[in-house]
């Protein structure tokens, strides 16, 4: 499972919209959209936001940086 698939799957499992997850995590909705669409990956520049998304979705943060 890619990081994009993981984020989307866990977000849907939590019954959250991208906007709701953005509000909870403090990550811009556009960033979440791009991550879920696989348009860009999680990088060092976005690691703080990725960690906040992971925690909001109860994903081990290290999974956000896998492949």
C-alpha positions, 0 to 999 in steps of 0.5 A: 500500500502506498502512502497515498492509499494509506492516508486515503484509506485511514481517512475514510475509515475514520469517516473524515473528509479531507477538509476535516482532516486538514482542520484536525491536523493543521495541514492545508487541504491542498497538501492532503489532496496532493498526497492522496492523489499521489501527486507529491510524496511526503518529504523532509520539507513536509515531515511535520505535517505528515507526522500530524496527519499520521497522529490524527489518523492513528498511523505510526508516523514512520509509515508516512515515510515508507516508500 
